[in-house]
């Protein structure tokens, strides 16, 4: 069963609640009794780490999974840039590189 985060819009009381997916959302705050208790949007509570499924299942079957080096255009205001090709690719791709499955 998932754990949902709730927060009251009136008093600010926050609580994590273990509920079935099919259960109706809670609306009444257990602290102040107002009907302003609402479910919060939170990130998933797990991470995939290690050499598991991603490293073995989604790599490019023998072909190199690298991309061409990125080149940064020169700034138009005359300022110099110290970003490298790896900095540009990592920042644009969320820090995990352009060869990952999330981009």
N, CA, C and O atoms as a GROMACS GRO file, in nm:
protein
  412
    1UNK      N    1   0.084  -0.119   0.000
    1UNK     CA    2   0.000   0.000   0.000
    1UNK      C    3   0.088   0.124   0.000
    1UNK      O    4   0.188   0.130   0.072
    2UNK      N    5   0.052   0.222  -0.080
    2UNK     CA    6   0.132   0.346  -0.085
    2UNK      C    7   0.109   0.436   0.035
    2UNK      O    8   0.006   0.431   0.102
    3UNK      N    9   0.209   0.519   0.059
    3UNK     CA   10   0.201   0.620   0.165
    3UNK      C   11   0.179   0.755   0.098
    3UNK      O   12   0.258   0.797   0.013
    4UNK      N   13   0.071   0.822   0.136
    4UNK     CA   14   0.038   0.952   0.079
    4UNK      C   15   0.067   1.062   0.181
    4UNK      O   16   0.045   1.046   0.301
    5UNK      N   17   0.116   1.174   0.131
    5UNK     CA   18   0.142   1.291   0.216
    5UNK      C   19   0.022   1.384   0.206
    5UNK      O   20  -0.024   1.417   0.097
    6UNK      N   21  -0.029   1.426   0.321
    6UNK     CA   22  -0.141   1.519   0.328
    6UNK      C   23  -0.098   1.644   0.403
    6UNK      O   24  -0.007   1.640   0.487
    7UNK      N   25  -0.164   1.756   0.372
    7UNK     CA   26  -0.138   1.881   0.442
    7UNK      C   27  -0.267   1.961   0.450
    7UNK      O   28  -0.345   1.967   0.355
    8UNK      N   29  -0.288   2.023   0.565
    8UNK     CA   30  -0.406   2.105   0.586
    8UNK      C   31  -0.382   2.246   0.533
    8UNK      O   32  -0.278   2.306   0.561
    9UNK      N   33  -0.477   2.298   0.458
    9UNK     CA   34  -0.468   2.433   0.405
    9UNK      C   35  -0.500   2.539   0.509
    9UNK      O   36  -0.465   2.656   0.490
   10UNK      N   37  -0.565   2.501   0.617
   10UNK     CA   38  -0.601   2.597   0.721
   10UNK      C   39  -0.492   2.612   0.828
   10UNK      O   40  -0.444   2.722   0.853
   11UNK      N   41  -0.455   2.500   0.890
   11UNK     CA   42  -0.361   2.509   1.002
   11UNK      C   43  -0.218   2.467   0.965
   11UNK      O   44  -0.126   2.489   1.044
   12UNK      N   45  -0.199   2.406   0.847
   12UNK     CA   46  -0.066   2.365   0.804
   12UNK      C   47  -0.022   2.229   0.856
   12UNK      O   48   0.091   2.188   0.832
   13UNK      N   49  -0.110   2.158   0.927
   13UNK     CA   50  -0.076   2.026   0.980
   13UNK      C   51  -0.043   1.931   0.865
   13UNK      O   52  -0.119   1.924   0.768
   14UNK      N   53   0.067   1.859   0.874
   14UNK     CA   54   0.108   1.764   0.770
   14UNK      C   55   0.114   1.624   0.830
   14UNK      O   56   0.151   1.607   0.946
   15UNK      N   57   0.076   1.524   0.748
   15UNK     CA   58   0.074   1.386   0.796
   15UNK      C   59   0.091   1.291   0.678
   15UNK      O   60   0.037   1.316   0.570
   16UNK      N   61   0.166   1.182   0.698
   16UNK     CA   62   0.178   1.076   0.600
   16UNK      C   63   0.080   0.966   0.637
   16UNK      O   64   0.075   0.924   0.753
   17UNK      N   65   0.002   0.919   0.539
   17UNK     CA   66  -0.103   0.822   0.565
   17UNK      C   67  -0.086   0.701   0.474
   17UNK      O   68  -0.069   0.716   0.353
   18UNK      N   69  -0.090   0.581   0.531
   18UNK     CA   70  -0.084   0.457   0.456
   18UNK      C   71  -0.227   0.424   0.411
   18UNK      O   72  -0.314   0.399   0.495
   19UNK      N   73  -0.251   0.424   0.279
   19UNK     CA   74  -0.386   0.402   0.226
   19UNK      C   75  -0.380   0.310   0.106
   19UNK      O   76  -0.278   0.300   0.038
   20UNK      N   77  -0.491   0.243   0.080
   20UNK     CA   78  -0.506   0.168  -0.044
   20UNK      C   79  -0.525   0.268  -0.158
   20UNK      O   80  -0.574   0.379  -0.136
   21UNK      N   81  -0.488   0.229  -0.278
   21UNK     CA   82  -0.508   0.316  -0.394
   21UNK      C   83  -0.656   0.342  -0.417
   21UNK      O   84  -0.694   0.450  -0.461
   22UNK      N   85  -0.740   0.243  -0.386
   22UNK     CA   86  -0.884   0.256  -0.408
   22UNK      C   87  -0.955   0.337  -0.299
   22UNK      O   88  -1.072   0.373  -0.317
   23UNK      N   89  -0.888   0.368  -0.188
   23UNK     CA   90  -0.951   0.447  -0.081
   23UNK      C   91  -0.974   0.591  -0.126
   23UNK      O   92  -0.896   0.646  -0.204
   24UNK      N   93  -1.081   0.650  -0.076
   24UNK     CA   94  -1.110   0.791  -0.105
   24UNK      C   95  -1.007   0.878  -0.033
   24UNK      O   96  -0.963   0.844   0.077
   25UNK      N   97  -0.968   0.991  -0.095
   25UNK     CA   98  -0.873   1.081  -0.028
   25UNK      C   99  -0.934   1.140   0.100
   25UNK      O  100  -1.054   1.163   0.108
   26UNK      N  101  -0.848   1.162   0.199
   26UNK     CA  102  -0.894   1.224   0.323
   26UNK      C  103  -0.921   1.373   0.297
   26UNK      O  104  -0.852   1.436   0.217
   27UNK      N  105  -1.021   1.428   0.364
   27UNK     CA  106  -1.053   1.570   0.346
   27UNK      C  107  -1.055   1.646   0.478
   27UNK      O  108  -1.031   1.767   0.480
   28UNK      N  109  -1.083   1.577   0.589
   28UNK     CA  110  -1.094   1.645   0.718
   28UNK      C  111  -0.962   1.636   0.794
   28UNK      O  112  -0.908   1.528   0.815
   29UNK      N  113  -0.910   1.753   0.834
   29UNK     CA  114  -0.784   1.762   0.907
   29UNK      C  115  -0.801   1.700   1.047
   29UNK      O  116  -0.894   1.736   1.118
   30UNK      N  117  -0.711   1.608   1.087
   30UNK     CA  118  -0.722   1.550   1.220
   30UNK      C  119  -0.682   1.647   1.331
   30UNK      O  120  -0.712   1.623   1.448
   31UNK      N  121  -0.615   1.757   1.296
   31UNK     CA  122  -0.570   1.853   1.396
   31UNK      C  123  -0.676   1.961   1.424
   31UNK      O  124  -0.711   1.984   1.539
   32UNK      N  125  -0.726   2.026   1.318
   32UNK     CA  126  -0.820   2.137   1.339
   32UNK      C  127  -0.964   2.103   1.301
   32UNK      O  128  -1.056   2.178   1.336
   33UNK      N  129  -0.986   1.990   1.231
   33UNK     CA  130  -1.122   1.949   1.195
   33UNK      C  131  -1.178   2.014   1.070
   33UNK      O  132  -1.291   1.983   1.031
   34UNK      N  133  -1.105   2.103   1.006
   34UNK     CA  134  -1.153   2.170   0.884
   34UNK      C  135  -1.147   2.073   0.764
   34UNK      O  136  -1.071   1.976   0.765
   35UNK      N  137  -1.228   2.100   0.664
   35UNK     CA  138  -1.229   2.018   0.543
   35UNK      C  139  -1.130   2.070   0.439
   35UNK      O  140  -1.162   2.079   0.321
   36UNK      N  141  -1.011   2.104   0.483
   36UNK     CA  142  -0.908   2.157   0.393
   36UNK      C  143  -0.784   2.068   0.390
   36UNK      O  144  -0.676   2.114   0.353
   37UNK      N  145  -0.799   1.941   0.427
   37UNK     CA  146  -0.689   1.844   0.425
   37UNK      C  147  -0.677   1.791   0.283
   37UNK      O  148  -0.774   1.735   0.230
   38UNK      N  149  -0.562   1.808   0.220
   38UNK     CA  150  -0.549   1.765   0.081
   38UNK      C  151  -0.421   1.686   0.059
   38UNK      O  152  -0.322   1.703   0.130
   39UNK      N  153  -0.427   1.598  -0.042
   39UNK     CA  154  -0.314   1.513  -0.076
   39UNK      C  155  -0.208   1.597  -0.146
   39UNK      O  156  -0.240   1.680  -0.232
   40UNK      N  157  -0.081   1.576  -0.108
   40UNK     CA  158   0.031   1.650  -0.166
   40UNK      C  159   0.095   1.568  -0.277
   40UNK      O  160   0.090   1.445  -0.275
   41UNK      N  161   0.155   1.635  -0.373
   41UNK     CA  162   0.228   1.569  -0.480
   41UNK      C  163   0.371   1.549  -0.432
   41UNK      O  164   0.440   1.646  -0.400
   42UNK      N  165   0.415   1.424  -0.427
   42UNK     CA  166   0.550   1.393  -0.378
   42UNK      C  167   0.621   1.303  -0.478
   42UNK      O  168   0.559   1.243  -0.565
   43UNK      N  169   0.753   1.296  -0.466
   43UNK     CA  170   0.834   1.210  -0.552
   43UNK      C  171   0.820   1.065  -0.509
   43UNK      O  172   0.781   1.034  -0.397
   44UNK      N  173   0.853   0.977  -0.602
   44UNK     CA  174   0.848   0.834  -0.572
   44UNK      C  175   0.949   0.801  -0.462
   44UNK      O  176   1.054   0.865  -0.453
   45UNK      N  177   0.919   0.704  -0.381
   45UNK     CA  178   1.003   0.671  -0.268
   45UNK      C  179   1.102   0.559  -0.293
   45UNK      O  180   1.138   0.488  -0.199
   46UNK      N  181   1.148   0.541  -0.417
   46UNK     CA  182   1.248   0.438  -0.441
   46UNK      C  183   1.348   0.488  -0.546
   46UNK      O  184   1.319   0.580  -0.622
   47UNK      N  185   1.464   0.425  -0.547
   47UNK     CA  186   1.567   0.458  -0.644
   47UNK      C  187   1.622   0.329  -0.701
   47UNK      O  188   1.631   0.228  -0.631
   48UNK      N  189   1.658   0.331  -0.829
   48UNK     CA  190   1.719   0.216  -0.893
   48UNK      C  191   1.868   0.241  -0.896
   48UNK      O  192   1.915   0.336  -0.959
   49UNK      N  193   1.945   0.156  -0.828
   49UNK     CA  194   2.090   0.173  -0.819
   49UNK      C  195   2.160   0.044  -0.857
   49UNK      O  196   2.099  -0.063  -0.863
   50UNK      N  197   2.289   0.056  -0.882
   50UNK     CA  198   2.371  -0.061  -0.903
   50UNK      C  199   2.376  -0.106  -1.047
   50UNK      O  200   2.343  -0.029  -1.138
   51UNK      N  201   2.417  -0.229  -1.069
   51UNK     CA  202   2.437  -0.281  -1.204
   51UNK      C  203   2.317  -0.363  -1.249
   51UNK      O  204   2.333  -0.458  -1.325
   52UNK      N  205   2.200  -0.328  -1.205
   52UNK     CA  206   2.078  -0.404  -1.233
   52UNK      C  207   2.027  -0.391  -1.374
   52UNK      O  208   2.104  -0.392  -1.469
   53UNK      N  209   1.898  -0.380  -1.388
   53UNK     CA  210   1.830  -0.390  -1.517
   53UNK      C  211   1.879  -0.290  -1.619
   53UNK      O  212   1.895  -0.326  -1.735
   54UNK      N  213   1.903  -0.164  -1.582
   54UNK     CA  214   1.938  -0.062  -1.682
   54UNK      C  215   2.071  -0.094  -1.748
   54UNK      O  216   2.082  -0.087  -1.870
   55UNK      N  217   2.171  -0.129  -1.670
   55UNK     CA  218   2.305  -0.152  -1.724
   55UNK      C  219   2.308  -0.272  -1.816
   55UNK      O  220   2.390  -0.275  -1.908
   56UNK      N  221   2.223  -0.370  -1.795
   56UNK     CA  222   2.228  -0.490  -1.877
   56UNK      C  223   2.125  -0.493  -1.988
   56UNK      O  224   2.147  -0.560  -2.089
   57UNK      N  225   2.014  -0.426  -1.974
   57UNK     CA  226   1.905  -0.439  -2.071
   57UNK      C  227   1.895  -0.328  -2.174
   57UNK      O  228   1.844  -0.352  -2.283
   58UNK      N  229   1.940  -0.208  -2.144
   58UNK     CA  230   1.914  -0.097  -2.234
   58UNK      C  231   2.037  -0.036  -2.297
   58UNK      O  232   2.029   0.071  -2.358
   59UNK      N  233   2.150  -0.100  -2.286
   59UNK     CA  234   2.269  -0.049  -2.353
   59UNK      C  235   2.266  -0.090  -2.498
   59UNK      O  236   2.197  -0.187  -2.534
   60UNK      N  237   2.337  -0.020  -2.581
   60UNK     CA  238   2.330  -0.036  -2.727
   60UNK      C  239   2.398  -0.158  -2.782
   60UNK      O  240   2.478  -0.141  -2.875
   61UNK      N  241   2.377  -0.276  -2.738
   61UNK     CA  242   2.419  -0.404  -2.790
   61UNK      C  243   2.548  -0.408  -2.869
   61UNK      O  244   2.548  -0.464  -2.978
   62UNK      N  245   2.657  -0.352  -2.822
   62UNK     CA  246   2.786  -0.358  -2.890
   62UNK      C  247   2.824  -0.227  -2.955
   62UNK      O  248   2.943  -0.200  -2.971
   63UNK      N  249   2.728  -0.146  -2.993
   63UNK     CA  250   2.758  -0.014  -3.050
   63UNK      C  251   2.791   0.081  -2.937
   63UNK      O  252   2.730   0.075  -2.830
   64UNK      N  253   2.886   0.168  -2.960
   64UNK     CA  254   2.922   0.264  -2.856
   64UNK      C  255   2.805   0.358  -2.830
   64UNK      O  256   2.744   0.409  -2.924
   65UNK      N  257   2.775   0.380  -2.705
   65UNK     CA  258   2.661   0.464  -2.666
   65UNK      C  259   2.708   0.605  -2.632
   65UNK      O  260   2.659   0.666  -2.537
   66UNK      N  261   2.802   0.656  -2.710
   66UNK     CA  262   2.850   0.792  -2.684
   66UNK      C  263   2.796   0.885  -2.790
   66UNK      O  264   2.762   0.843  -2.900
   67UNK      N  265   2.789   1.011  -2.756
   67UNK     CA  266   2.743   1.110  -2.851
   67UNK      C  267   2.860   1.197  -2.891
   67UNK      O  268   2.964   1.199  -2.825
   68UNK      N  269   2.844   1.268  -3.000
   68UNK     CA  270   2.949   1.358  -3.047
   68UNK      C  271   2.969   1.470  -2.946
   68UNK      O  272   2.873   1.512  -2.882
   69UNK      N  273   3.092   1.519  -2.930
   69UNK     CA  274   3.116   1.627  -2.834
   69UNK      C  275   3.035   1.751  -2.871
   69UNK      O  276   3.025   1.789  -2.988
   70UNK      N  277   2.978   1.811  -2.770
   70UNK     CA  278   2.899   1.932  -2.791
   70UNK      C  279   2.993   2.052  -2.798
   70UNK      O  280   3.092   2.060  -2.726
   71UNK      N  281   2.960   2.143  -2.886
   71UNK     CA  282   3.040   2.265  -2.896
   71UNK      C  283   2.953   2.382  -2.857
   71UNK      O  284   2.838   2.391  -2.899
   72UNK      N  285   3.006   2.470  -2.776
   72UNK     CA  286   2.933   2.588  -2.730
   72UNK      C  287   2.963   2.705  -2.822
   72UNK      O  288   3.078   2.725  -2.862
   73UNK      N  289   2.861   2.782  -2.856
   73UNK     CA  290   2.880   2.900  -2.939
   73UNK      C  291   2.945   3.009  -2.855
   73UNK      O  292   2.922   3.018  -2.734
   74UNK      N  293   3.026   3.091  -2.919
   74UNK     CA  294   3.093   3.200  -2.848
   74UNK      C  295   2.990   3.303  -2.804
   74UNK      O  296   2.900   3.337  -2.881
   75UNK      N  297   3.002   3.354  -2.681
   75UNK     CA  298   2.908   3.456  -2.634
   75UNK      C  299   2.918   3.582  -2.721
   75UNK      O  300   3.027   3.620  -2.764
   76UNK      N  301   2.804   3.645  -2.745
   76UNK     CA  302   2.802   3.761  -2.833
   76UNK      C  303   2.844   3.890  -2.763
   76UNK      O  304   2.871   3.990  -2.829
   77UNK      N  305   2.850   3.890  -2.630
   77UNK     CA  306   2.887   4.013  -2.560
   77UNK      C  307   3.037   4.024  -2.535
   77UNK      O  308   3.081   4.117  -2.466
   78UNK      N  309   3.117   3.933  -2.590
   78UNK     CA  310   3.261   3.942  -2.577
   78UNK      C  311   3.315   3.871  -2.455
   78UNK      O  312   3.437   3.864  -2.438
   79UNK      N  313   3.228   3.818  -2.368
   79UNK     CA  314   3.274   3.748  -2.248
   79UNK      C  315   3.323   3.609  -2.289
   79UNK      O  316   3.274   3.551  -2.386
   80UNK      N  317   3.418   3.558  -2.214
   80UNK     CA  318   3.470   3.426  -2.246
   80UNK      C  319   3.393   3.321  -2.169
   80UNK      O  320   3.344   3.347  -2.059
   81UNK      N  321   3.384   3.204  -2.225
   81UNK     CA  322   3.313   3.094  -2.162
   81UNK      C  323   3.414   2.989  -2.119
   81UNK      O  324   3.507   2.958  -2.192
   82UNK      N  325   3.394   2.934  -1.997
   82UNK     CA  326   3.484   2.831  -1.947
   82UNK      C  327   3.417   2.694  -1.947
   82UNK      O  328   3.475   2.599  -1.894
   83UNK      N  329   3.298   2.681  -2.005
   83UNK     CA  330   3.228   2.553  -2.008
   83UNK      C  331   3.294   2.461  -2.109
   83UNK      O  332   3.333   2.504  -2.217
   84UNK      N  333   3.306   2.334  -2.072
   84UNK     CA  334   3.362   2.236  -2.163
   84UNK      C  335   3.250   2.160  -2.230
   84UNK      O  336   3.133   2.179  -2.197
   85UNK      N  337   3.283   2.075  -2.324
   85UNK     CA  338   3.182   1.997  -2.394
   85UNK      C  339   3.110   1.904  -2.297
   85UNK      O  340   2.989   1.884  -2.310
   86UNK      N  341   3.181   1.848  -2.200
   86UNK     CA  342   3.115   1.759  -2.105
   86UNK      C  343   3.024   1.837  -2.012
   86UNK      O  344   2.920   1.786  -1.971
   87UNK      N  345   3.062   1.961  -1.977
   87UNK     CA  346   2.974   2.044  -1.893
   87UNK      C  347   2.846   2.077  -1.967
   87UNK      O  348   2.738   2.071  -1.909
   88UNK      N  349   2.858   2.112  -2.094
   88UNK     CA  350   2.740   2.150  -2.172
   88UNK      C  351   2.645   2.032  -2.189
   88UNK      O  352   2.524   2.048  -2.175
   89UNK      N  353   2.700   1.914  -2.219
   89UNK     CA  354   2.615   1.797  -2.238
   89UNK      C  355   2.552   1.752  -2.108
   89UNK      O  356   2.435   1.715  -2.106
   90UNK      N  357   2.626   1.756  -1.999
   90UNK     CA  358   2.574   1.712  -1.871
   90UNK      C  359   2.467   1.805  -1.818
   90UNK      O  360   2.367   1.759  -1.763
   91UNK      N  361   2.485   1.936  -1.834
   91UNK     CA  362   2.387   2.031  -1.784
   91UNK      C  363   2.259   2.024  -1.865
   91UNK      O  364   2.150   2.031  -1.808
   92UNK      N  365   2.271   2.010  -1.996
   92UNK     CA  366   2.153   2.007  -2.081
   92UNK      C  367   2.075   1.877  -2.062
   92UNK      O  368   1.953   1.875  -2.080
   93UNK      N  369   2.143   1.771  -2.026
   93UNK     CA  370   2.078   1.642  -2.014
   93UNK      C  371   2.050   1.605  -1.869
   93UNK      O  372   2.030   1.487  -1.839
   94UNK      N  373   2.049   1.699  -1.780
   94UNK     CA  374   2.017   1.670  -1.641
   94UNK      C  375   2.132   1.610  -1.563
   94UNK      O  376   2.110   1.555  -1.455
   95UNK      N  377   2.252   1.619  -1.614
   95UNK     CA  378   2.368   1.570  -1.542
   95UNK      C  379   2.399   1.423  -1.563
   95UNK      O  380   2.500   1.375  -1.512
   96UNK      N  381   2.314   1.350  -1.636
   96UNK     CA  382   2.339   1.207  -1.652
   96UNK      C  383   2.388   1.172  -1.790
   96UNK      O  384   2.409   1.055  -1.819
   97UNK      N  385   2.407   1.271  -1.877
   97UNK     CA  386   2.460   1.245  -2.011
   97UNK      C  387   2.350   1.220  -2.112
   97UNK      O  388   2.237   1.186  -2.076
   98UNK      N  389   2.382   1.237  -2.238
   98UNK     CA  390   2.281   1.222  -2.343
   98UNK      C  391   2.255   1.078  -2.380
   98UNK      O  392   2.158   1.052  -2.451
   99UNK      N  393   2.337   0.983  -2.336
   99UNK     CA  394   2.319   0.844  -2.376
   99UNK      C  395   2.230   0.764  -2.282
   99UNK      O  396   2.212   0.643  -2.301
  100UNK      N  397   2.174   0.828  -2.179
  100UNK     CA  398   2.090   0.753  -2.087
  100UNK      C  399   1.948   0.738  -2.143
  100UNK      O  400   1.911   0.806  -2.238
  101UNK      N  401   1.872   0.650  -2.086
  101UNK     CA  402   1.737   0.621  -2.135
  101UNK      C  403   1.635   0.727  -2.097
  101UNK      O  404   1.523   0.725  -2.148
  102UNK      N  405   1.669   0.819  -2.009
  102UNK     CA  406   1.571   0.920  -1.966
  102UNK      C  407   1.569   1.041  -2.058
  102UNK      O  408   1.490   1.132  -2.034
  103UNK      N  409   1.652   1.047  -2.160
  103UNK     CA  410   1.653   1.162  -2.252
  103UNK      C  411   1.634   1.120  -2.394
  103UNK      O  412   1.632   1.204  -2.484
   0.00000   0.00000   0.00000
